[in-house]
Amino acid sequence: MVDTIDKVSSSNSHDDIIATHQLPSTDITIAPSTTINKRKLDTTSSNTNDTTTNDNPLPDEGPPSSSSNKRRKKYKKKKNKGKQQQNNNKSKKQQQHAKYIKKQHNWIESCSESIHRIPANCVAPLTCIVTRVEIEEEALLPKGKVDTSIDNTSSGVNSGKVGKSNDIIKPSSIQVETDAKKQQPNNIARPTQAFLSQYSKNREPWKILSTMQVDNEEKKVFIPVKRHSSTVGPTEWTKRRKRQQQSGSSKNTYVHLPNGNNGDGILNPYPTSVVPDKFWAQRKRLFSKYDEGIQIHSVDDNDDGEMWYSVTPESIANHVADKMINMILSQGGHQQSASSSSSIGGSITVLDVFCGCGGNSIAFARLNTKKKEGKYPRVKVIAVDNNLSRLKMAANNAAIYKIDKNDIIFIHADAVQVLNHFNKGKLIDTKSSRQYESHQYAGYKLGGLDLLPNKLDGIFLSPPWGGTEYAKQEAGKSGFDIITSIVVESSCLGDEMPDSDGTSTTTAVKTNGGELLSLTAKAVLNDESTTQEGVIAYFLPRNTDGIILGQSAISSDINGTFEMEQNVVNGKVKTITAYFGSGVDDKQGD
């Protein structure tokens, strides 16, 4: 029989307990020898008739029981484990973020389309169209097939390549120079102090335009992006390689060979501090006729290896030349202007402001072979550089490609000064400029500003990018800034006499990449004409920030649409070419 609480209270003198801890009157039965909440009531009985009083039915707070300690330790252990797991997850996220940063895409690859979502508080005077061109080259064997019969860990220079000659073969284009042929004082073309002083006086402070006034309201400048279908997904080259790997049809495995060996047994004869091995190995990508006497290394300064990483690869140069000429031809009034006012009737005149050793200039001039097929009018190329040694290399290389003597002229002059001698595609006064005596080199005209044409149809702009470290700057892969990274210095001789009034004191002027674009736009773009003449091609690194480029274009009074084209060679983005002018197709991607 089970007793109730009331029976327990009335059996002996437990009235004081019940009075102090009165429980509800509901019938709650308690089984014999059952413990009820030890912290509140410790009433246990071995049999139903036990009437022994419990002097401490509600014990005071004291140390928890061993079972409670176990529970707390278990909970604490579980909590610590949870914190550790949380820290591990955080560490994984940090590692994943670090990997993402390491593999961060270039701006042109990661930017999303925003043409249809322009914010209400913004104005969009210029639209960026992102495109991609895929260029495939025949493998030049910059890597060699792995031969398992050869020990790749050996120290020999031919480790890892299929049997070729071990001899170092010096190509005919490498010339051993004496100290007498080191750089001459007149090797660098310098503008006059009068020009620099006048240019500095008329030069307005240049800055990126971030806001504009629209209907008496200040709005932020927004660069909407429109992506062409060619930029979606991996390249066709990548897709094909993946299919070949999955099917097992890709049998060739390649490894890099040492000393610039691209599989032909010719090793890099230059110090790697001047010409890195990877540039030497890809020399035939720069000029396919390299072995026929092409000059890339300065013949006047054996330590000048800048052209090795400055010249445009031949396949990209050919594509850019072809596209730019087609853009010029697409402009409505070009045929009329070319036949009536161009320097040579029925021709297209293109100015290459930083020609270097001639890669792009030669590509433009080679289009005249298509003139015979009736595809183009004659293309006249004006190749400008301030370095006389590089102009001579360009002339030598043009002769190797059998460029007609009337198709290209070489001008030894400062780029900034040349751009200031044109306005809306027409030549302005050059009488105040320093004149150089014209002469023949390798059969081509080489002279000063007096050789400039009367009219321009397009300008190809490829200034120095700041050396080989352009991709390792703070901005990294996604932010090459043309304002801070491209700087061209124009300086006159320090001992040059000032103007007659004695006020001329300017000896050097620095021009950034944005100002160069502004000068180029003023020189060739004619937006007042009903036919909207002029085209600019700006050759830039693959990590160029399109927003800063677009803002620079707006600051240069360029409106409408500009194109940023990825130049992809064998599945890899090599460079970007930005096109400005009415020849840009604003319907691309529709």
Secondary structure as UniProt FT lines:
FT   HELIX           5..11
FT   TURN            12..13
FT   HELIX           15..20
FT   TURN            32..33
FT   TURN            37..40
FT   TURN            48..49
FT   HELIX           66..102
FT   HELIX           107..110
FT   TURN            115..116
FT   TURN            120..121
FT   STRAND          122..123
FT   STRAND          126..135
FT   STRAND          143..145
FT   TURN            148..149
FT   TURN            152..153
FT   TURN            157..160
FT   TURN            172..173
FT   HELIX           179..181
FT   HELIX           185..187
FT   HELIX           193..202
FT   STRAND          211..214
FT   TURN            215..216
FT   STRAND          217..221
FT   STRAND          225..227
FT   HELIX           229..231
FT   HELIX           236..247
FT   STRAND          254..256
FT   HELIX           258..260
FT   TURN            272..274
FT   HELIX           277..281
FT   HELIX           283..286
FT   TURN            288..289
FT   HELIX           290..292
FT   TURN            302..303
FT   HELIX           306..309
FT   HELIX           314..330
FT   TURN            332..333
FT   HELIX           334..341
FT   TURN            345..346
FT   STRAND          347..352
FT   TURN            353..354
FT   TURN            356..357
FT   HELIX           359..366
FT   HELIX           368..371
FT   TURN            372..374
FT   STRAND          378..385
FT   HELIX           388..400
FT   TURN            401..402
FT   TURN            405..406
FT   STRAND          408..412
FT   HELIX           415..420
FT   STRAND          422..423
FT   TURN            424..425
FT   STRAND          426..427
FT   TURN            431..432
FT   STRAND          439..441
FT   TURN            442..443
FT   STRAND          444..447
FT   HELIX           449..451
FT   STRAND          458..461
FT   TURN            468..469
FT   HELIX           470..472
FT   TURN            474..475
FT   HELIX           476..478
FT   HELIX           482..485
FT   STRAND          487..491
FT   TURN            494..495
FT   TURN            500..501
FT   STRAND          508..512
FT   HELIX           513..524
FT   TURN            527..528
FT   TURN            530..531
FT   STRAND          535..541
FT   TURN            542..543
FT   HELIX           546..555
FT   TURN            556..557
FT   STRAND          560..569
FT   TURN            570..571
FT   STRAND          572..581
FT   TURN            582..583
FT   TURN            586..589
//
